């Protein structure tokens, strides 16, 4: 099983000033943003899993503009850390 630390845990241990409840903005948590992006990208597959129903329901409550901002920022972060140039 894969363990993903929460933003609160990362902020506490690293001393970073992150706001776990925020997925967008300068002081938002990158883990929160990537988590919501993951749910958006895999919603169809995850909807078959009963234990994800509450999180997917929360996903439907997000503002469409916030969803777009999350997706754009996540694409940028994924591209920056997953591009061949960053492996050098």
Buried (B, 14 or more C-beta within 10 A) or exposed (E): EEEEEEBBEBBEEEEEEBBBEBBBEEEBBBBBBBBBBEBBBEBEEBEEEEEBEEBBEEBEEBEEEBBEBBBEBBEEBEEEEEEEEEEE
